[in-house]
Amino acid sequence: MKCLLVSVLFLLPVLLSAQDVEDIIEDVQERYEDMENFSALFKRVETFQLTGTVSETVGKVWVKDGTKYRFESDDQQIVTDGKTVWSYNALNKQVIVDRVRTESGALLPRDMLFKYPREYLSTLLRTEKQNGNDLFVIKLTPRGKVTGVIKSMKIWVEDDRWLIKKIETTDLNGNRTAFEISHIDTEHPIPDKKFVFEAKPGVRVVDLR
């Protein structure tokens, strides 16, 4: 009986932590499920394992209905209406057009909220402070064999508002990509035309559909 009691006391914090992280994820899912429009500024920091080099990009992101999104930076645009995805490179003035492929391993906004919590194990790592607000740091690791390019992911969730303020992914090669999100706007409607890329004259179009 004593051993059983010790085992229960040892497992209790783990069980409570698991329940807490599930509650947090549910709150985040409900928040984004009710959200029709989302825009924010972002900073993307990529760290490459093999070379040790770090690349930093700043820009803006728009998301609508969880499946339509647009990323813009000085040299790149990625736009999708949920069916077609346009990847534009300003340096070579070329846009690649393709279908949205669920097996590509791309981090789609809706996947992050609904697919990954189901297929990955969630662990509450710690709580951090940012501008006086609590941020829950949650790690997601695959339950079985990795089917995409993402090996693991961390998300930083703001308490009470249940908004994701940072995402960090690690791919199969150990490369890390971190998105820091700020100036979030969920009030102003975003027109559907924002999620269709219009190629300007002089832009080379490569259609892979």
N, C-alpha and C positions, 0 to 999 in steps of 0.2 A: 504493500500500500504506500509505503514511504517513497519507493522508487517511482511509483505511478504519479504521486503528488509532485515530486521533483520534475518529472518529465512534463507534466501539465504546466507547471510554473515556468519551465524553460520554453515551452512552445507558445505560451500565451502571448508574449509580445510579438512573436512572428505572426500569429493568427490575427491579432488586432491590427498589425501593420498592413497585412494583406487586405483586411476588410476596409481599412482607411483608404488605401490606394484605389480600391474598387469604387468606393464612394466618390472620391475625387474625380476619377475618370467619368463616372456617370454624370456628375455635375457639369463637367466640361462638355460632354456629349449633348446634354440637354441645352446648354448655353448656345452651342454652335448649331444645333438642330433648329432652334428658333430664329437663328440669325440668317437673314436673307442677303445682306450686303456687308462686306468687310473690306476695308482698305487700311494700309499701314505703310510706314517706312521700314526698310530692313537693311541690315548689314550682314553680308555673308562672308565668313572667313573659312577658307579651305586650307587644310594642312595635309601635305602629301608625305606619306610615310617613307617612301624610298629616297626622296631627295631632301626631305626636311624643309622644303620651301613652303611659304605661306602666301596665299593670295587673298586680297580683301576687295569686296565689291559692295557698293551701296546703291540703293534703288528704292522702288515702290512696288507694292503688290496689291492686287485687287482680287477678291474672291466673291462669287455669287452662287448661291444654292449648293455650295460644297463641291461642285463639279466644274464650274467655269472659273478660270483664273488667268491672271496676266501678271508676269514678272517683267519689270523694266529696269535696266541699268544703262550706263553710257554706251556700252558696246554690245548689249544683248537684249533680246526680247523673247519671251516664251509665252505664247498665247494659246488658249484652248477654249472651245465652246462646249466641251464635254464629249465631242465626237471627233473633231479634227484638232491637231496640234500644229502650230507654226513655231519654228525655232529660227529666229533671225539673228545673224551675226553682222554687226555694223562694220566690222573691219574689212570683211571681204564682200560686203553688200550682197549676201546670199541668204535666202530663206528656205528651209527644208520643211515640206508639208507632209504630214503622215497622219494615220489614224491613231487615236488614243488606244494604246495596247495595255491591257490589264496585266499581261505577263512580263512587262518591261522592267518592273521593279521600281518605277518612278514613284516619287513621294507625292501622291495626289492628296490634296487637303482632306477629302472625305476618308481616304484610306487611313490617314494618320489618326482620325478620330474614331472610326468604327471598325476598320479591318484589322489594324495592328493590335489594338487591345484584345481582340478575340484570338489572334494567332500568336501573340507574344505574351510572355510572362511579365507582369508588372511588379516593380519593386519601388517602394518609396525610400529613396536614399537619404534625404535630409530636407531641412527647411532653411531657406536663405532669406535675407532681408534685402529689399531694393526700394529705395525712396520711402522707407517706413512701412512698406507692405511685405507680407509674407509670401514667399514663392516656394511651392512644393516642387522638389526635383524628383522626377519619376524616370526610372530606367525600364526600357522594354527590350527583352531578349527573346529570340524565337523558341517556341515550345519544342520544335523538331528541326528537321532539315531546312536550311535557309533556301527559299525558292527564288528570291530576288537578289538584288545587289546589296541590300542593307543587312548588316550583321547585327547591329544593335542601335538603339536610339534612346536619347534622353530628351525629356520635355520639362520646361519650367512653367508651372501654372500659378497664376496669381490667385491667392485666397480671396473668397467672397465674390470676386468678379468672374472667376473661372475662365480667364483669358490666357492663352498660351503666349508667353513673352519670349521664349527662346526654344529652339529645336537644335539638337546636335545629333548627327548620324555618323556612324562608322561603317565603312563598306568592307567587303571581303578582303581587300588588300591593306586594310588598316588606315586608309585615308579618312580624315574627319572633316565634316562640313557643319558649320554652326551658323544658324540664322538668329540674329537678335532683332526683335520686333518692337517698334515704338510708334507713337502717334496713331494709335488705333482708332478708327472711325467705323461705327456700326450703324449710324443713323441715316446717312445720305444714300439714296438709291443710286445704283450703278446701271447705266443703260446696257442692253445686250450687245450693242455694236462695239463696246469696249473689249469684248472677248472674241473678236474676229480681226485677223491681221490683214491690212490692206497694203499690198506691196506697191511702193512708189516706183516711178520710171527709173530704170537703171539697176533695179534689184533683180538678181538672178533667182528664179524659182525652180527648186528641185522637188518634184512631186513624187513621193514614194507610195502613194495610196494604190 
